[in-house]
Amino acid sequence: MIYQRTHYKRINKRIKEKRKFLQVMLGARQVGKTTLVRQLMKEYKYPSEYVTADNQSSPVWLEQIWQSARLKLHSSEAKESLLIIDEIQKIKNWSEVVKKYWDEDSYKDTNLKVIILGSSSLLIDKGLSESLAGRFETIPIPHWGYTEMRDAFDITPEQYAYFGGYPGAADMIKNEKRWRDYINNSLIETTVSKDILQMELIYKPKLLRNLFQLGGQYSSQILSFNKILGQLQDAGNTTTLSHYLNLLSGAGLLTGLEKYSTNQLKVRSSSPKFQVYNNALLTAQSPMSWKEFTVNPKLRGRVIESAVGAHLLAHSTDNYKLQYWNESNAEVDFVITNGKKVVAIEVKSYSTSKHSGMEKFMKLYDVDKSILINDSGMSWQEFLTLDPNLMLK
């Protein structure tokens, strides 16, 4: 069975096209990028090769790999071949090497098709914008959604909300300690130490880790950077925190949603609403247990709102921008926009919860749709099975 099916179809279609572009797949660790391209290789009817730069750093290695792929193509009777390079951001000056060989192949009509994979979108984007303008197409690979986890591992919506959407951790959820160790050590620490600290000059690595822990703890909650400074040791300044949050977002861990406003000055000066990309990044660091989640309505409500946010965030790469809105004590949990289309979303734990935030928002702005997720409207379990892009139609 093929997972990340939408993205598989997209890249499969692009590889078959006569017009040739460098294909760039971006996604966090353990979201299935490697599995996806290996599935693609099985269906690709011409020669293909997969290599990883996970333990490499020299551009010479990349040159040798590319030259070898050329030789294999020229020595075969195939009219084209496919080279897949994983973790390319580990190679120094990788984009300059890729540009050199890509341009040579284009000039000589060498039909070597190339897919590069990366787990740090900030570093990849930097190389693409500096050297490869006009030569590439990107395919963002998001975290797994509930329906994919359900179909692959037969988990319930409640299990997905608490244990998140990492396929590699799905078999561990019956042993919560083992699951926590895997998320914290094999995913979070590996991402921070390999994808951020080794690739970017960080003057305050402890602050970076503390910011992630705090942001994960407050996922789907609004916190000002000034308030954060009071909770973190050696916090530096708000500029440093903002930069570190961008790095965490580029690694697919934690982001800060902006406030929705038609006034861009208010958008830029707004406090971030923290949102993890995968709910496992919230619960694995929390003292809350699976049992507490199932019996404590207040704790469950926070986790469910974060699960809805992660679901919206995963689909935002396709078609829309995800934000929030608040003013005084009035708040709308999530706002998605595409051009002039605006959809406001409330997540309520109880059907008796007040809707003053939505009412005020709809008086101030031209809202196409307002969506209520609660036990009397659309259930959060049902919402996790829907493509949010449908709300923009």
BELLINQUI-V196586 format. One record per backbone hydrogen bond with DSSP energy under -1.0 kcal/mol. NH is the residue of the N-H (numbers start at 1). CO is the residue of the C=O. Records with the same first field share a line. If there is no record, write none. Layout:
NH: CO  CO
//
This chain:
8: 4
9: 5
10: 6
11: 7
12: 8
13: 9
14: 10
15: 11
16: 12
22: 135
23: 114
24: 137
25: 116
26: 139
27: 118
36: 32
37: 33
38: 34
39: 35
40: 36
41: 37
42: 38
44: 40
49: 82
51: 84
53: 86
56: 53
63: 59
64: 60
65: 61
66: 62
67: 63
68: 64
69: 65
70: 66
71: 67
72: 68
73: 69
74: 70
75: 71
81: 111
82: 47
83: 113
84: 49
85: 115
86: 51
88: 117
90: 87
91: 88
92: 57
94: 91
97: 93
98: 94
99: 95
100: 96
101: 97
102: 98
103: 99
104: 100
105: 101
106: 102
107: 103
108: 104
110: 105
112: 110
113: 81
115: 83
116: 23
117: 85
118: 25
121: 250
124: 120
125: 121
126: 122
127: 123
128: 124
129: 125
130: 126
131: 127
132: 128
135: 132
137: 22
139: 24
141: 26
149: 145
150: 146
151: 147
152: 148
153: 149
154: 150
160: 156
161: 157
162: 158
163: 159
164: 160
169: 166
172: 169
173: 170
175: 172
179: 175
180: 176
181: 177
182: 178
183: 179
184: 180
185: 181
186: 182
187: 182
188: 183
189: 184
191: 187
192: 188
193: 189
194: 190
195: 191
197: 192
200: 196
208: 204
209: 205
210: 206
211: 207
212: 208
213: 209
214: 210
215: 211
216: 212
217: 213
218: 214
219: 216
220: 274
221: 218
223: 272
228: 224
229: 225
231: 228
232: 228
241: 237
242: 238
243: 239
244: 240
245: 241
246: 242
247: 243
248: 244
249: 245
250: 246
251: 247
252: 249
253: 248
255: 275
257: 273
260: 324
267: 263
268: 264
269: 265
270: 267
273: 257
274: 221
275: 255
277: 253
281: 278
282: 279
283: 279
284: 280
293: 289
294: 290
295: 291
296: 292
300: 296
301: 297
302: 298
303: 299
304: 300
305: 301
306: 302
307: 303
308: 304
309: 305
310: 306
311: 307
312: 308
313: 309
314: 310
315: 311
318: 315
321: 337
323: 335
324: 258
325: 332
327: 330
330: 327
332: 325
334: 345
335: 323
336: 343
337: 321
338: 341
341: 338
343: 336
344: 369
345: 334
346: 371
348: 373
353: 350
359: 355
360: 356
361: 357
362: 358
363: 359
364: 360
365: 361
367: 365
368: 342
369: 342
371: 344
373: 346
374: 378
378: 372
383: 379
384: 380
385: 382
386: 383
390: 387
391: 388
392: 389
393: 390
//
